[in-house]
Amino acid sequence: MSISSELLELLRCPACVREGEDAGHLELVKDVWLVCQDCGRKYPIRDDIPVMLIEEGDRWRNAPVDSLPETPPEPVV
């Protein structure tokens, strides 16, 4: 199951949404990543649930989109 287009329209990057109503648009990549078009943070989707924690997005921020794994790894605890 993938993120529905309706949900994708509603979701915003939690780090960027503070900037304004139109900030933080996300793009679905590889069906398991949400990539912020403004800041480049990358949020994994685990078990069909977007993990929208800024710390999680920061973890992948500098990773090139094409190098993101097909299956997001489990979170570091």
N, C-alpha and C positions, 0 to 999 in steps of 0.2 A: 504494500500500500504506500502511496506517495502522498505528499501534502496536496490538498485540493487547491485549485486556483483561487477559490474564494478566501481560504485561510491565508494563502500567500499574499493576497492583496491587503489583508488586515495587519499581518505581522510587520514589525519594524525592528531594526537594530536598537536594543535598549540603550546603548551608549550614544547613539546619534539622535534618537527621537527627542532628546532634551533640546536639541538645536532648533527644532521647529516641527510643525505638523507634517511637512513634506520631506523630512529627512529620514534617512535610514532604510531606504527601500532594499529589499532582499531579492536575490536571484537564486533559484533552485539549481544546484549543480550536482550531477551524478546521482540524483534522486535521494541523496543522504546528507547534503550540505546546504545551508543557507548562507549566502555570501552577501555582505553589505556592500552596496554600490558606492557608498560614501567613504567609509573608513577602511574597508577591506577585511574586517573581522569575519571569521568563518565559524558558523554555529553548526554542530553536528545534529543529525536527527537519529535518535536511538529508539528502537522499538516503536517507530512511528510517532515519536514525541520530539518536537524541536527543543533542544537544550539551549535556552536563550539567556544563559548566564554570561555576563561580560567577561569574567575570568576565562570561561571556556572559549569565547570568541578571540580573546587575546592570545590564547595558546597557539592558535593557527593563523594569526594575523599576517605573519611574514611568509607563510607557505604559499608558493605559487598554486593557483587553482588546479592546474593540470597535474600537480604532484599530490593532491589530496587523495587519501586512500579510498577505495571503493566502499569499504566498511569502516566507519569511524571507530577508533579504538575506545576501550572503556576509559572512564575518567580516572585521573590520577587522584588518589586519596592520601 
